[in-house]
């Protein structure tokens, strides 16, 4: 996975980039325990919580970019 998008599967993101877990938790989204995270996209899952999906994806990509710089 190179860049996280709205179409990325939630669990794929969490497995590939565990450092993004805190962003999900900080937004009140505990996807790690939800079986739907295995097939739901970020757009579907995060959108359900009333969160700005584009901003959320931006935060995820910023987080993984920071990790790559280290």
N, C-alpha and C positions, 0 to 999 in steps of 0.2 A: 504494500500500500504506500503510495507516494504522498498524496495529499488527501486529506479528509474532505468529503463533500456531503451535501445533504442526502445523497443517495448511498452513502456508506452505511453498512450494517453496524449497529451499535456494538455488538459483541466482538466483531472483527476489529473495531477501533480499540476497544478495551484490551483485547489480547495483544494486538500489535504495539499499542502505545499505552501501557499501564499507567504511565505518568498523567494521563488525561482523566483518570478516575476521580481526582479531587474536583475537577470542573463539573462533572456530573453531580457529585455530592453537594458541592457549593450551591448548585441550582435546585436542590431538592429532588434530584432524579436518581433513584437507587436502582439503576438498570441491571446491575450485576446479578441481582437476585430474581430477575424477571425472565421467564422462559421466552417471552416475546422478543427479547433482545437478540436472540439467535437469528431472527429473520426480519426484524423491524429496522427500517432505515432511521437515521437521525431525524430526518424530516418528519417521519411518522411519529416516532416516540417522543421527541422533544416538543414537537408541535402540539401534542396532546396536553402538555403541561403548561401551555400558554406562554412559552418562552420564544423569543425572537430567534428563529432557527439560523438565519444568516449570521447573526452576532455570535451565537453559540459555536457554529462551525469556525468562525474566525478565531475565537478563543482557543479552540482545540488545535488549530493549525499554528497559532502563536506558541502554544505550549510545546508542541513537538519540534518547532523550529529552534526554540531555546535549548532543547535537549541535544539537537544536532550540532550546536555551536560549541558544546562542552567537550 
